[in-house]
């Protein structure tokens, strides 16, 4: 996860933007590489030392993650969900 400030030129000045608004989707599982059977994309709020970030996240949907819950997949990525039932933060 890259939690930096991004800027885009709007024709007059550099304006703040997010990775999500640029179309970025964070793939869980496979160490960030694409999954051949990804789960549907979902929104997630990530709280980082430099702020609160809204991300689009896609879980692994193939055999590699067959026995993993969403919580397990997040924990393997080093993210600690706010809840153990249907985490989105």
N, C-alpha and C positions, 0 to 999 in steps of 0.2 A: 504494500500500500504506500503510495506516494502522497504525503500530506503537505504539499507545498502550495503556495499561492501562484495561480496561473493568470496571465493577462493576455488579452487579445486586442488587436488594433481595430478600433471601430470606425476608422476613417478620419478621426480627429485626435484621438488620444488612446492610450492604453487603458483598457477597462478590465476590471477583475472578472474572472470567470471560474468555472469549476470543470473538473474532468467529466462529470456527468453531462453537463451542457455541451461538451465537445463530443459526446457519444461514447465515452469510455465505459466499459463493463468489466468489473473485476471478477475473474473466473477463480472459484475455489476448487481445490483438488488439483492434481497434476502439476503442482508448484507454479500455477499461473498460466500454464500452457492450455490451449484449447481442449475441450472435451468433445468427443465425437457424439455424445448423447447428452447435451447439457439440459439441466432443469430450466424452467421458465425464469426469466429475469425478475428480480424483486428489488424494491427500494430498501436501503438500510442506512441508518444513522450511525456514524462512527465518531466517537469522542476521542480526540487525540490531544496531545500536549499543546498543539498550536491552534486548536479550535474544534468546532463541530462541523462535520462534513456529511453531506448527503451523497450516497453512492448507489449505483446500480450494481447488484451482485448476482452472479449466476452460480448455482451449486452444480456439482458433478452429478450426472444422471446415469453413468455407466456402471459396470460391474465393480469397478474400483471402490466406489462409495456405496455400494448396495446395502451394506450393513451399518453405514454411518448415519447418525441423525444430523440435523442441521447444526445442533450444538457441537457435536463431535467434529464436524467439518470446520466450523469456525475456530474451535480450540486448536485443531491441528495447524491452523493458519496463524496462531498466536493471538487471536482475537477472543476476548472474554465477553460473551453475551450478557445482557442485562437480565435475561430470563431464560429458563430452560424449556419453555413451551413456546414454540413459534417465534424465535428471536428476530427482532428487526432493529435492535440497538446494541 
